[in-house]
């Protein structure tokens, strides 16, 4: 089975429906609960893709989250060797950071709840975003932001408060600032007082997300399906190369769940 290494950075920040959609399309997920001390594998041997999830950290906050250093090493390995990557929220920021971009803490106005996202013209040629609605909604929960894309990255989507909502670096690594795995129920679990201090009404955020849910679910399901197809195709190509004496190696690590 084609296997994805999933890095989970908070107790509630699991792969959710995104993981379910990837599994539905044939991918096996090895979830590492990094936040509780579960170690990341030393390399990506045996894994065909990397899914790095969100969390309330800057991508280099090693003193608060010591697993981020080995996480950055895995992202760097994926970029170097062609292993597909999907970074979500913190994962997108970490991908940008490793690839040479800039991330700033508490930059601009915060975003929470279902948020309008606009695809840029560059998305028309992207394997994951092409053909998706030009205007769609995604659940956000952020105060930090990517302020400078990595050299050569393709800028795919933006929102009013956060210009970099999605990007691709190289031909196999994507970062999304929003949360395709999240549902309105996730919003109800957030810190209501913290939301109030930022100017948000939690109940209203839930109601809006529920109204937007049918269309946004369809869009992010399609994105997940395309990523799964891309991963399987890349795994097949790498397997063919390994059979000819090249490739990533023959280990089959299973990360702890």
VEXGU-786524 format. One record per residue: residue number from 1; y, x, z of N, C-alpha, C, CB in turn. Coordinates in steps of 0.02 Angstrom, whole numbers. Each point is the difference from the previous one (the first is absolute). Glycine has a CB too. Example, Ala and Ser with C-alpha at 12.3 -4.5 7.8 and 13.67 -1.06 7.14 Angstrom:
k  n_y  n_x  n_z  ca_y  ca_x  ca_z  c_y  c_x  c_z  cb_y  cb_x  cb_z
1  -284  660  390  59  -45  0  60  45  0  -59  -95  62
2  112  77  -98  59  42  3  55  -39  37  -32  59  -108
//
This chain:
k  n_y  n_x  n_z  ca_y  ca_x  ca_z  c_y  c_x  c_z  cb_y  cb_x  cb_z
1  -60  42  0  60  -42  0  63  44  0  -63  -91  61
2  113  68  -97  65  33  0  33  -13  68  12  -12  -127
3  9  65  161  23  -7  69  73  21  7  -116  21  39
4  152  -58  4  70  11  13  8  21  73  35  -84  -89
5  0  139  101  18  19  68  64  -37  19  -55  114  -14
6  52  -151  69  57  -40  23  25  29  66  -44  -105  -58
7  108  122  61  30  26  61  40  -56  33  5  119  -47
8  -26  -140  107  34  -53  37  39  32  57  -90  -85  -30
9  155  71  35  44  35  45  20  -39  62  41  57  -98
10  -56  -122  101  15  -41  59  -57  -49  11  125  11  -20
11  -133  -37  82  -56  -45  13  0  -63  -44  2  42  116
12  57  -69  -131  3  -61  -40  12  13  -74  43  -58  100
13  -37  122  -118  18  16  -68  -58  16  -45  105  41  44
14  -157  -84  -43  -59  11  -41  10  -19  -73  -68  -18  101
15  18  28  -143  7  -14  -71  4  -74  -17  -61  104  -20
16  41  -148  67  8  -72  -9  -28  -25  -66  100  7  70
17  -62  -53  -101  -25  -30  -62  -2  51  -57  46  -110  37
18  -5  162  -34  -3  52  -51  -69  32  0  123  20  11
19  -149  -5  48  -67  27  5  -53  -48  -25  38  67  95
20  -29  -131  -79  -47  -51  -24  0  -4  -76  17  -65  106
21  42  68  -136  4  -3  -73  -32  61  -32  105  -68  10
22  -93  127  17  -31  60  -28  -76  -3  6  103  66  30
23  -127  -91  27  -73  -6  9  -28  -52  -48  12  32  121
24  25  -85  -132  -22  -52  -48  -11  29  -69  62  -86  66
25  -24  137  -83  -5  30  -66  -41  65  1  110  -51  -28
26  -153  58  78  -51  51  -2  13  65  36  -26  -49  -104
27  82  55  139  15  61  36  -26  -4  72  101  19  -73
28  -127  36  98  -19  4  70  54  35  40  -121  3  -32
29  139  -31  90  55  26  40  -26  36  62  74  -92  -42
30  -52  153  53  -13  38  61  66  5  38  -95  66  -53
31  102  -107  105  63  -6  36  -1  48  60  14  -121  -36
32  36  165  39  9  44  57  55  -28  44  -40  101  -66
33  24  -118  129  50  -24  48  34  61  30  -67  -106  26
34  112  135  -65  31  64  20  40  -7  65  4  33  -120
35  25  -91  131  43  -11  59  -38  8  66  69  -77  -69
36  -135  68  69  -37  5  63  -36  67  7  -14  -124  -2
37  32  171  -41  -29  66  6  -58  14  -46  36  -2  114
38  -57  -48  -153  -54  13  -48  23  51  -51  -45  -117  16
39  6  170  -26  24  55  -43  -4  -18  -74  -35  81  87
40  84  -59  -124  -3  -4  -73  -49  52  -25  119  -43  -7
41  -153  29  -48  -45  51  -28  41  60  -24  -82  -89  -35
42  51  147  31  37  60  -20  21  0  -73  -62  61  86
43  29  -102  -127  18  -3  -70  -25  -67  -27  -6  127  -14
44  18  -138  -50  -18  -64  -32  -69  0  -31  121  -18  -21
45  -161  69  34  -67  2  -29  -38  -63  16  1  124  10
46  -31  -155  -61  -37  -62  9  43  -62  -5  -76  63  71
47  142  -56  -75  44  -57  -9  34  3  -68  19  -6  125
48  -11  -52  -154  26  -5  -68  72  -24  -2  -115  -22  -39
49  143  2  96  70  -22  4  22  4  73  -14  -76  -101
50  80  75  111  30  3  66  49  -58  7  -14  126  6
51  6  -165  47  46  -55  17  30  18  67  -66  -88  -65
52  131  102  66  35  19  61  46  -57  20  -5  124  -30
53  -8  -154  89  34  -61  21  64  15  38  -111  -57  4
54  142  3  22  65  4  32  -2  18  74  38  -82  -83
55  21  91  111  7  17  70  72  19  15  -120  38  5
56  139  -44  57  69  11  20  17  73  13  -1  -112  48
57  -12  155  -96  12  72  7  35  26  -63  -100  12  75
58  138  41  -66  20  39  -58  -61  40  -24  121  8  41
59  -123  10  -104  -61  33  -26  -14  69  29  18  -64  -103
60  31  94  136  -10  65  31  6  -2  76  43  53  -104
61  -54  -112  134  7  -9  73  -64  23  35  79  -97  -18
62  -96  160  10  -64  26  25  -5  -2  76  -5  73  -100
63  61  -68  135  -3  -2  73  -20  -69  25  88  89  4
64  -71  -141  -40  -18  -68  20  -67  -21  -30  121  -28  8
65  -135  53  -67  -61  -20  -36  -31  62  -30  47  -115  -27
66  -86  152  67  -26  65  -23  -46  -3  -60  10  36  116
67  -36  -95  -132  -44  -6  -58  39  2  -66  -79  -66  70
68  146  61  -67  39  0  -61  -5  67  -37  77  -84  52
69  -83  139  -16  -6  65  -33  -64  3  -43  64  54  95
70  -123  -69  -67  -59  -1  -44  4  -55  -53  -66  46  94
71  103  -101  -78  10  -51  -51  40  25  -59  -6  -85  90
72  58  123  -76  39  30  -54  -43  47  -41  105  -11  69
73  -149  48  -36  -44  45  -37  -46  -38  -47  4  80  97
74  -28  -137  -75  -43  -41  -44  39  -26  -60  -70  -32  99
75  132  10  -87  41  -24  -55  13  57  -49  54  -86  75
76  -39  145  -49  12  58  -43  -62  16  -41  83  45  82
77  -141  -49  -51  -63  12  -36  -9  -51  -56  -51  48  103
78  65  -112  -87  -7  -52  -51  47  12  -59  -34  -81  89
79  96  100  -74  47  13  -54  -23  60  -42  93  -46  71
80  -122  95  -40  -21  60  -35  -63  -11  -41  50  67  91
81  -95  -110  -68  -65  -7  -32  -8  -64  -41  -46  66  94
82  96  -109  -94  -4  -61  -41  -34  -58  33  0  74  -95
83  -11  -73  161  -29  -57  35  53  -54  6  -80  75  64
84  66  -138  -83  50  -52  4  23  -13  72  -50  -51  -101
85  114  36  108  31  -13  65  40  -65  -3  7  124  24
86  -11  -164  30  45  -56  10  27  6  70  -64  -75  -81
87  129  86  86  34  5  65  40  -62  14  5  124  -12
88  -13  -152  72  34  -62  19  48  15  57  -100  -70  -36
89  164  53  27  51  8  52  3  74  22  -17  -120  39
90  -5  136  21  -3  70  21  -39  41  -51  6  -35  120
91  -60  7  -147  -40  36  -49  41  17  -62  -101  -58  42
92  145  12  -64  43  14  -57  50  55  17  -12  -118  -39
93  40  115  100  48  51  21  -33  68  6  65  -88  61
94  -127  89  -36  -36  63  7  -16  28  -69  -49  -38  109
95  30  -5  -156  -13  23  -68  63  30  -30  -88  -89  -14
96  145  55  22  63  26  -26  17  67  32  40  -117  -20
97  -49  122  85  14  61  37  -42  58  -26  30  -68  101
98  -96  58  -108  -44  53  -22  16  21  -72  -90  -44  77
99  109  -4  -118  12  15  -71  70  29  -13  -79  -91  -28
100  120  97  81  65  32  -9  60  -46  4  -58  80  -67
101  48  -143  88  55  -46  9  30  4  69  -53  -75  -84
102  98  28  99  35  -1  64  -7  -69  33  82  87  -42
103  -96  -86  107  -5  -62  40  50  6  57  -123  -18  -31
104  161  -35  44  49  1  54  -16  -55  50  87  47  -77
105  -81  -31  141  -13  -48  53  58  -49  7  -70  85  60
106  53  -148  -47  50  -53  13  56  3  -51  -28  3  122
107  8  -4  -185  48  7  -54  17  -69  -29  -44  115  -27
108  108  -131  23  21  -64  -28  -18  -58  45  -13  48  -113
109  14  -108  85  -15  -60  38  -76  -12  3  111  -50  -34
110  -136  27  90  -72  -12  6  -23  -59  -44  4  45  117
111  -68  -46  -132  -31  -55  -36  -60  -24  40  39  46  -112
112  -44  -112  119  -59  -30  32  -14  -67  -32  24  59  109
113  -88  -75  -115  -20  -63  -29  -5  2  -75  53  -56  95
114  -64  -1  -125  -8  -5  -73  67  16  -33  -91  -87  13
115  90  137  -56  62  30  -27  -3  1  -76  14  70  104
116  39  -91  -139  0  4  -73  -3  72  -24  65  -106  -4
117  -110  120  -42  -9  66  -29  6  -8  -76  -75  40  96
118  111  7  -126  12  -2  -72  -35  59  -33  110  -59  17
119  -150  45  -68  -31  54  -38  52  30  -47  -113  -55  7
120  111  121  -14  43  35  -46  -32  4  -69  49  66  95
121  -10  -47  -144  -26  3  -69  -58  48  -5  114  -26  -44
122  -113  79  86  -54  50  -2  -68  -30  18  84  87  29
123  -84  -143  7  -64  -31  20  -39  -27  -60  52  -29  109
124  -18  19  -165  -34  -28  -59  -56  45  -25  106  -58  -30
125  -101  123  43  -52  46  -23  -45  25  55  77  32  -88
126  -76  -64  146  -40  24  56  -67  -36  5  106  27  60
127  -160  10  -46  -67  -32  3  -6  -55  53  -46  107  -41
128  83  -102  96  -6  -51  53  51  -56  -6  -44  89  73
129  105  -73  -96  55  -48  3  16  -35  -66  44  69  90
130  -69  -43  -145  18  -30  -64  -21  -73  -3  -9  112  -55
131  54  -154  30  -16  -71  -10  6  -43  62  -74  37  -88
132  86  -7  146  12  -42  60  68  -33  -7  -72  76  72
133  84  -132  -35  65  -32  -4  57  48  14  -54  -107  34
134  108  102  -72  56  45  10  33  -9  68  19  -3  -123
135  -21  -57  149  26  -15  67  -57  -29  41  118  -21  -45
136  -133  53  101  -53  -25  43  18  15  73  -86  17  -91
137  44  -40  136  14  8  71  -56  40  33  63  -109  2
138  -43  150  46  -47  41  37  20  2  73  -24  70  -102
139  -24  -66  146  15  4  72  21  71  17  -82  -93  26
140  139  98  7  29  63  20  3  4  76  67  6  -106
141  -66  55  132  12  10  72  19  73  8  -82  -92  36
142  146  108  -51  20  70  -2  72  10  22  -82  18  -91
143  93  42  118  68  25  14  12  67  -34  0  -61  110
144  -54  99  -122  6  64  -35  -5  -12  -75  -51  62  99
145  71  -12  -138  0  -10  -72  -8  66  -37  73  -101  15
146  -102  96  -75  -1  55  -47  68  2  -34  -127  -9  -19
147  162  63  27  68  5  -28  3  45  -62  44  -18  114
148  -95  57  -126  -3  41  -61  -72  5  -23  102  66  35
149  -115  -86  -96  -68  2  -27  -21  72  -14  16  -114  -50
150  -82  126  50  -24  66  -19  19  17  -72  -96  -13  81
151  102  76  -97  15  19  -69  -51  -29  -49  54  106  42
152  -28  -137  -94  -43  -28  -52  -32  -66  16  -21  114  -31
153  34  -142  91  -31  -64  19  29  -57  -42  -18  42  117
154  -21  -94  -126  21  -59  -37  19  -54  50  -76  28  -98
155  138  -51  94  28  -50  46  -19  -69  -27  97  76  35
156  -135  -115  2  -30  -61  -26  31  -65  25  -103  64  -8
157  128  -65  70  25  -63  28  52  14  53  -110  -55  -23
158  154  6  35  54  7  47  15  -67  33  48  95  -67
159  -11  -92  122  26  -61  32  73  12  17  -115  -30  48
160  149  -22  -26  72  5  14  15  51  54  12  -119  -34
161  -53  121  86  14  44  57  -35  67  -4  17  -101  68
162  -67  106  -111  -41  61  -3  -15  16  -73  -51  -24  114
163  89  70  -144  -10  13  -71  -71  19  -20  118  35  -2
164  -151  7  42  -67  23  -20  -53  -44  34  42  118  -16
165  -66  -168  -20  -53  -44  25  -68  19  -28  84  -91  11
166  -85  124  -68  -63  22  -29  14  57  -48  -51  -115  12
167  4  163  -15  6  56  -45  -69  27  -16  115  28  46
168  -119  12  -98  -61  36  -17  18  74  -8  -52  -102  -56
169  11  145  84  9  71  -10  -61  27  -36  74  11  102
170  -64  26  -155  -56  18  -43  -27  -62  -34  -28  98  75
171  -35  -95  -94  -30  -58  -34  -52  -36  43  21  58  -108
172  -24  -42  174  -54  -28  40  19  -15  73  -77  60  -74
173  141  -56  92  20  -10  70  59  -47  3  -42  115  30
174  33  -170  9  51  -51  7  22  -8  72  -47  -59  -100
175  110  45  110  25  -18  66  37  -67  -4  10  122  31
176  -24  -165  17  36  -64  5  29  -6  71  -76  -55  -87
177  141  43  91  32  -6  65  -20  -65  35  96  68  -43
178  -113  -119  5  -18  -65  28  -74  -1  20  88  -55  -71
179  -109  -3  96  -68  -6  28  -40  -52  -39  44  32  113
180  -80  -12  -166  -41  -48  -36  -58  -27  42  31  58  -105
181  -50  -23  159  -55  -22  43  21  -53  50  -49  112  -14
182  114  -122  23  24  -43  54  6  -73  -22  62  98  47
183  -69  -143  1  6  -72  -10  51  -28  49  -121  -8  -40
184  141  -55  33  47  -29  48  -25  5  72  38  -77  -88
185  -103  76  98  -27  5  68  17  67  32  -93  -78  -32
186  97  130  -8  20  65  26  71  -3  29  -75  57  -83
187  120  -92  49  69  -4  23  4  -32  69  39  -8  -118
188  -82  -41  131  1  -34  65  -23  46  56  -22  -107  -57
189  -10  164  41  -22  47  51  50  56  13  -116  -25  -35
190  170  28  -3  50  52  10  41  -13  63  5  17  -124
191  32  32  145  42  -4  60  61  -44  -16  -37  115  39
192  36  -177  -12  53  -47  -15  68  22  25  -85  -89  4
193  88  121  54  63  22  27  30  56  -43  -38  -32  115
194  -5  78  -138  24  53  -44  27  -29  -66  -82  79  52
195  48  -129  -78  24  -33  -60  68  -33  12  -118  -19  -37
196  125  -13  94  64  -34  16  57  51  3  -63  -89  64
197  50  147  -35  52  50  4  21  25  -69  -44  34  112
198  -2  -37  -159  16  20  -69  31  -57  -41  -94  82  6
199  100  -141  25  31  -56  -34  -48  -47  -35  96  73  -15
200  -160  -69  32  -51  -43  -31  -24  -53  49  -35  96  -74
201  19  -154  47  -31  -54  38  -74  -1  -18  107  -69  4
202  -150  84  44  -71  9  -15  -31  -63  -29  -7  84  92
203  22  -142  -64  -29  -62  -25  21  -12  -72  0  -47  116
204  63  61  -132  23  -9  -68  -33  49  -48  110  -41  44
205  -121  103  -21  -36  48  -41  -70  -25  -17  66  93  52
206  -100  -121  -3  -68  -26  -12  2  -58  -50  -34  34  116
207  82  -80  -108  4  -57  -45  14  23  -72  42  -71  95
208  4  117  -103  16  24  -67  -60  34  -32  119  14  35
209  -154  27  4  -59  35  -26  -54  -50  -20  27  99  71
210  -35  -152  -34  -50  -51  -17  17  -33  -67  -22  -20  122
211  86  7  -134  21  -30  -63  -12  48  -58  85  -69  61
212  -73  133  -49  -7  49  -53  -72  22  -11  115  39  26
213  -159  -56  20  -67  28  1  -41  -11  -63  4  -17  120
214  -6  -42  -150  -44  -9  -59  17  49  -56  -12  -120  30
215  76  126  -47  19  44  -56  -9  73  18  81  -86  -38
216  -62  105  99  -6  71  19  -74  20  6  110  -7  60
217  -152  -37  -35  -71  15  5  -29  14  -69  -9  -71  103
218  27  30  -152  -26  9  -67  21  68  -28  3  -124  -19
219  60  144  30  24  63  -26  -35  59  32  110  -53  -22
220  -116  52  89  -29  58  34  -76  2  -7  95  -3  81
221  -126  -54  -91  -71  1  -17  -11  36  -67  -17  -109  63
222  60  95  -111  -7  32  -65  13  75  5  35  -107  -56
223  13  127  97  13  71  10  -61  34  31  123  -24  14
224  -154  -9  35  -60  29  32  -57  4  -50  36  -47  110
225  -44  -4  -151  -54  2  -51  11  58  -48  -13  -124  9
226  74  133  -31  14  54  -46  -12  69  32  83  -74  -58
227  -64  81  122  -12  63  33  -75  13  5  107  -13  65
228  -146  -39  -49  -72  9  3  -29  21  -67  -5  -86  90
229  28  55  -144  -23  19  -67  19  72  -15  10  -119  -39
230  51  138  58  24  68  -12  -43  50  38  117  -42  -18
231  -132  27  82  -40  45  41  -70  8  -29  66  -33  102
232  -97  -23  -122  -67  4  -27  -1  40  -65  -26  -110  53
233  77  101  -95  3  37  -62  10  75  13  48  -101  -57
234  -4  117  105  11  70  17  -63  31  30  121  -24  19
235  -156  -14  23  -62  26  30  -52  13  -54  24  -63  106
236  -29  18  -155  -47  11  -54  16  62  -40  -18  -122  -5
237  83  132  -9  20  59  -38  -14  64  39  88  -69  -57
238  -74  67  122  -13  59  41  -74  14  6  106  -22  63
239  -145  -32  -57  -72  8  3  -28  32  -63  -6  -98  76
240  33  77  -134  -22  29  -63  17  74  -3  14  -111  -56
241  46  127  82  20  70  2  -44  41  46  116  -35  -25
242  -134  6  83  -43  35  47  -69  12  -30  63  -51  96
243  -86  2  -136  -65  8  -31  -1  56  -51  -20  -120  18
244  81  137  -43  5  54  -49  17  66  33  35  -83  -85
245  -37  83  153  12  63  35  70  5  30  -80  51  -76
246  121  -105  69  66  -1  30  4  -57  48  52  52  -101
247  6  -60  134  10  -58  42  15  17  72  -76  -60  -74
248  73  9  116  26  6  69  -52  20  50  82  -86  -29
249  -145  86  11  -51  19  49  -47  -57  13  79  80  52
250  -134  -65  -17  -52  -49  7  -9  -27  69  -53  56  -90
251  99  -40  139  -9  -27  67  13  -74  3  33  110  45
252  -62  -144  3  10  -72  10  16  -11  73  -78  -31  -96
253  141  43  116  21  -12  68  9  -74  12  55  112  4
254  -70  -136  56  14  -69  20  45  4  61  -110  -44  -45
255  174  27  35  47  3  55  -16  -53  51  88  46  -75
256  -76  -33  140  -13  -51  51  44  -60  -8  -35  89  77
257  7  -149  -64  40  -61  -5  25  -19  68  -66  -39  -100
//
